[in-house]
Amino acid sequence: MKIKSLIVPLLAVIMGASQTGCQSQYSQQERIVSAKSGHRAIAQKQANIAWKIRDYIRSNDINGSIAILKGEKILFNEGAGFSNFNKRMTNTAETTYPIGSITKSIVAVSVIQLQEKGKLNVLDPISKYIPDFPNGDQIKLLHLLNHTSGVKTPIILNRDPKPSDIMQKIVNDEVKFPAGSKWDYNDINYFILGLIVEKTAGEPLHDYIQKNIFDKAMMHHSGFMTTKNPAPYRSVGYVKAGRQVILAPKLNIPLLFGCGDIYSTVLDLCLFDQALMGGKLISTPSVKKMLTPGSTSSYGLGVYNKGNRYYSRGVLSGFESIHAYYHDKTAIAILLNTRDKQTDIHKMAEDLYQLSSNS
């Protein structure tokens, strides 16, 4: 009786352990199958997004490159059309393009970085850095950053002016209106900021950006156009007139200093947005200030703020570009090497966002 009484509980324990082991084994298998199914579903979703975007590119005759990231996931990164029509060279994800005024957002980050390092303050008057600047005691660096300075664009007749020649033209002219009273988008604001970055950082603007932005954001395919190397990028710029595609005039590189002399890839621009919004380039409070629109525009410091997204856009001879970052951490970059008046690059970015969000 004693032996039987011992055997029964023992069998119950063994059977229970056996069942628990089976359940554990089945649960593990189910988790593996579920994980595989989840990966397949994600892969299928990304494939669907890619096919829809390719269809959109074909139907809209897009000539350039597009990248879309959501968080750290690359949803799309491809080229379309030709980087060089004469040589029949195609655009790819790695094709580099001049980014035009998107350069301003990078220079704005440089200025804010220097403020965080205590080397300048955006509320400083220009006269602190350029003593003979017209109305220099009233114009603050902030007014340059948000295009409310009132500074005139100088008339430059020669093809390759030196920065000092351009600055002398500005100094000898009058301002258009009192600082802060109007919004007047003007490249010359960022030309001046580029020189101030050099003065306060104690090194060339390009060297500063390379070390403090490109390297930190892992932008390994971005660089600078210079008078010695005016076209280091791989794409050729064209202008579309009707059905004809015409070679665009060459860029005047000295006039693009600080406001349009950077080239990049679509993925690098998305990485810039991720690094900026992730607090890797400037602090979160500084990002908030950078994205805060002025009282007379939707423009903050180097970027536009449209509520659900911030962006900047670039237009050059033969090139058009945009990068946008949405509240759901979707980053979109479009670089085109064919300027077409019929192309609405803002709508294109929004269409691509909807395609990547709804698939």
C-alpha positions in Angstrom: 0.0 0.0 0.0 2.8 2.3 0.8 4.5 1.6 -2.5 1.3 2.2 -4.4 0.7 5.4 -2.6 4.2 6.6 -3.6 3.9 5.5 -7.3 0.7 7.3 -8.0 2.0 10.8 -7.1 5.3 10.1 -8.8 3.6 9.2 -12.1 1.5 12.4 -11.8 4.7 14.4 -11.4 6.3 12.7 -14.3 3.3 13.1 -16.6 3.0 16.8 -15.6 6.6 17.4 -16.3 6.3 15.6 -19.6 3.3 17.7 -20.6 5.0 20.9 -19.5 8.0 19.9 -21.6 5.8 19.3 -24.6 4.0 22.6 -24.0 7.4 24.4 -23.8 8.6 22.7 -26.9 5.4 23.5 -28.8 5.5 27.2 -27.5 9.1 27.6 -28.8 8.2 26.1 -32.2 5.2 28.4 -32.4 7.3 31.4 -31.6 9.8 30.5 -34.3 7.0 30.0 -36.8 5.4 33.2 -35.7 8.7 35.1 -36.0 9.3 33.7 -39.5 5.8 34.7 -40.5 6.4 38.2 -39.1 9.6 38.6 -41.1 7.9 37.3 -44.3 5.0 39.8 -43.7 7.4 42.7 -43.3 9.4 41.7 -46.3 6.3 41.3 -48.4 5.1 44.8 -47.2 8.4 46.4 -48.2 8.2 44.6 -51.6 4.7 46.0 -52.1 5.9 49.5 -51.3 8.8 49.2 -53.7 6.6 48.0 -56.6 4.1 50.8 -56.0 6.9 53.4 -55.9 8.4 52.0 -59.1 5.0 52.2 -60.8 4.7 55.8 -59.6 8.2 56.7 -60.9 7.4 55.2 -64.4 4.0 56.9 -64.7 5.5 60.3 -63.7 8.6 60.0 -65.9 10.9 60.8 -62.9 14.6 61.2 -63.7 16.7 61.0 -60.5 17.0 59.1 -57.2 14.6 58.5 -54.3 15.2 57.2 -50.8 12.6 56.5 -48.1 13.5 55.5 -44.5 11.2 54.8 -41.6 13.2 54.8 -38.4 16.2 52.8 -39.3 14.5 50.7 -42.0 15.2 51.5 -45.7 11.8 51.2 -47.5 13.2 52.4 -50.8 16.5 53.5 -52.2 16.8 53.5 -56.0 17.5 55.6 -59.1 15.5 56.1 -62.3 16.3 57.5 -65.7 19.7 58.7 -66.8 22.4 60.5 -65.0 24.0 61.2 -68.4 21.7 61.1 -71.4 24.5 61.2 -74.0 26.4 58.3 -72.5 23.2 56.5 -71.5 24.5 56.2 -67.9 21.6 55.4 -65.5 20.8 57.0 -62.1 21.2 54.7 -59.1 20.9 54.9 -55.3 24.6 55.9 -55.3 24.3 58.7 -57.8 25.4 62.0 -56.4 23.7 65.3 -57.1 24.1 69.0 -56.2 21.5 69.6 -53.4 21.1 73.3 -53.8 19.4 75.2 -51.0 19.2 72.0 -48.8 22.8 73.2 -48.0 21.2 75.9 -45.9 19.8 73.4 -43.4 23.3 72.0 -43.0 24.9 75.4 -42.5 22.1 76.3 -40.0 23.0 73.2 -37.9 26.7 74.3 -38.0 25.7 77.7 -36.6 23.6 76.1 -33.8 26.5 73.7 -33.0 28.8 76.7 -32.6 26.2 78.3 -30.3 26.1 75.2 -28.2 29.9 75.3 -28.0 29.8 78.9 -26.8 31.6 80.3 -29.8 28.7 82.5 -31.0 25.1 83.3 -30.2 22.3 83.6 -32.8 21.2 86.8 -31.0 24.6 88.4 -31.7 24.6 91.4 -34.1 26.5 90.9 -37.4 28.7 93.9 -36.4 30.3 91.7 -33.8 31.8 89.6 -36.7 31.8 92.0 -39.6 32.3 95.5 -38.1 31.5 97.6 -41.2 28.3 95.7 -42.2 25.4 98.0 -43.2 22.9 98.2 -40.3 25.1 95.6 -38.6 24.1 96.6 -35.1 20.4 95.8 -35.8 20.8 92.7 -37.9 21.3 89.6 -35.7 22.5 86.2 -36.8 19.0 85.0 -36.2 17.7 87.3 -38.9 20.1 85.7 -41.4 19.0 82.2 -40.4 15.3 82.9 -40.9 15.7 85.3 -43.9 14.4 88.4 -42.2 17.7 90.4 -42.4 16.7 92.8 -45.2 20.2 92.3 -46.8 20.3 92.9 -50.6 21.7 90.4 -53.1 24.7 92.1 -54.6 25.1 92.4 -58.4 28.0 90.2 -59.4 29.2 90.6 -63.0 32.3 88.5 -63.1 32.1 84.7 -63.4 34.4 83.6 -60.6 34.2 86.3 -57.8 36.1 85.8 -54.5 34.1 85.7 -51.3 35.9 89.0 -50.2 34.7 90.7 -53.4 31.1 89.6 -52.8 31.2 90.7 -49.2 32.6 94.1 -50.3 29.6 94.5 -52.6 27.3 93.8 -49.7 29.0 96.2 -47.3 28.9 99.0 -49.8 25.1 98.6 -50.4 22.1 99.5 -48.3 19.6 97.1 -46.7 16.1 96.7 -48.2 14.1 96.9 -44.9 14.6 97.0 -41.1 15.7 93.6 -39.7 12.9 91.4 -38.6 10.1 93.3 -40.3 9.7 91.1 -43.4 10.4 87.6 -44.6 12.6 87.7 -47.8 14.1 84.3 -48.8 17.6 85.2 -50.0 20.7 83.1 -50.6 23.0 85.9 -49.5 22.0 85.4 -45.9 23.6 81.9 -45.8 26.6 83.1 -47.8 27.3 85.5 -44.9 26.6 82.8 -42.3 29.1 80.6 -44.0 31.8 83.2 -43.6 30.8 83.7 -39.9 31.1 79.9 -39.3 34.6 80.0 -40.7 35.5 83.0 -38.5 34.2 81.5 -35.3 35.2 77.9 -35.9 38.7 78.9 -37.0 38.6 76.7 -40.1 37.2 76.5 -43.6 33.4 75.9 -43.7 33.8 72.7 -45.7 36.2 71.3 -43.2 33.9 72.1 -40.3 30.9 70.5 -42.0 32.8 67.4 -42.9 34.0 66.7 -39.3 30.9 67.9 -37.4 28.0 66.9 -39.7 29.0 64.5 -42.5 31.1 62.2 -40.3 28.7 62.2 -37.4 25.7 61.5 -39.6 27.6 58.8 -41.5 27.1 60.8 -44.8 30.0 59.1 -46.6 28.9 60.0 -50.1 28.5 63.8 -49.6 31.0 66.5 -50.4 31.5 70.0 -51.8 31.7 71.8 -55.1 34.7 74.2 -55.4 36.2 76.4 -58.1 39.0 73.8 -58.4 36.6 70.9 -58.6 33.2 72.4 -59.8 31.5 69.1 -60.7 32.6 66.2 -58.4 29.1 64.8 -58.5 28.1 62.0 -61.0 24.8 63.4 -62.4 24.6 65.8 -65.3 22.0 68.6 -65.1 19.3 69.0 -67.8 16.4 71.2 -68.6 13.2 69.7 -70.1 11.5 71.8 -72.7 8.4 70.0 -74.1 9.7 66.6 -75.1 13.3 67.9 -75.5 16.0 67.4 -72.8 18.6 70.1 -73.0 22.0 70.3 -71.2 21.7 72.9 -68.4 24.2 75.8 -68.1 27.2 75.3 -65.7 26.8 76.3 -62.1 28.6 79.5 -60.8 30.2 77.8 -57.8 31.5 80.9 -55.9 28.0 82.3 -55.6 26.8 79.0 -54.0 29.2 79.2 -51.0 27.2 78.5 -47.8 23.9 78.3 -49.6 24.2 75.6 -52.4 27.7 74.2 -52.8 27.1 70.7 -51.4 26.4 67.5 -53.3 25.0 64.3 -51.8 23.0 61.1 -52.3 19.4 60.5 -51.3 20.3 58.1 -48.6 22.8 60.5 -47.1 20.1 63.2 -46.9 17.8 60.8 -45.0 20.7 60.0 -42.7 21.2 63.7 -42.0 17.5 64.0 -41.1 17.7 60.9 -38.8 20.9 62.3 -37.1 19.4 65.7 -36.7 16.0 64.6 -35.3 17.7 61.9 -33.1 19.8 64.5 -31.3 23.2 63.4 -32.7 24.0 66.8 -34.2 22.4 69.3 -31.9 20.5 69.0 -28.7 16.8 68.3 -28.6 15.9 71.8 -27.3 18.0 73.3 -30.2 16.2 71.1 -32.7 12.9 72.5 -31.4 14.1 76.0 -31.8 15.4 75.2 -35.3 12.0 73.9 -36.4 10.0 76.8 -34.8 8.6 79.0 -37.7 9.1 82.8 -37.7 6.2 85.1 -37.1 6.0 86.1 -40.8 6.6 82.7 -42.5 6.6 78.9 -42.0 10.4 79.0 -42.1 12.4 78.2 -39.1 16.2 78.1 -39.1 17.2 76.6 -42.4 14.0 74.6 -42.9 10.3 75.0 -43.4 7.8 73.6 -40.8 4.5 72.5 -42.2 3.1 70.9 -39.1 3.3 67.3 -39.9 6.7 67.6 -41.6 9.7 69.8 -41.9 11.6 70.1 -45.2 14.0 72.1 -47.3 14.1 72.3 -51.1 16.9 73.0 -53.6 16.7 74.4 -57.1 19.8 74.8 -59.4 20.4 74.9 -63.1 19.4 71.4 -64.2 18.7 70.1 -60.7 15.9 70.0 -58.2 15.8 68.4 -54.7 13.8 68.0 -51.5 14.2 66.2 -48.2 11.3 65.9 -45.8 11.0 64.4 -42.3 7.6 63.4 -40.9 6.3 63.0 -37.4 6.2 59.2 -37.7 10.0 59.2 -38.3 9.7 58.8 -42.1 12.5 60.5 -44.0 12.1 61.1 -47.7 14.7 62.5 -50.1 14.3 63.2 -53.8 17.2 64.3 -56.1 16.4 65.1 -59.7 18.8 66.0 -62.5 16.2 67.2 -64.9 14.4 70.5 -64.3 10.9 70.4 -65.5 8.3 73.2 -64.9 5.6 70.6 -65.0 7.1 68.7 -62.0 5.7 69.5 -58.6 8.4 68.1 -56.2 6.3 68.9 -53.1 3.4 66.8 -54.4 5.9 64.1 -55.4 7.2 63.9 -51.8 3.7 63.8 -50.4 2.6 61.1 -52.8 5.6 59.0 -51.9 4.9 59.4 -48.2 1.3 58.2 -48.7 2.5 55.2 -50.8 5.0 54.2 -48.1 2.5 54.7 -45.3 -0.6 53.0 -46.7 0.9 49.9 -48.2 
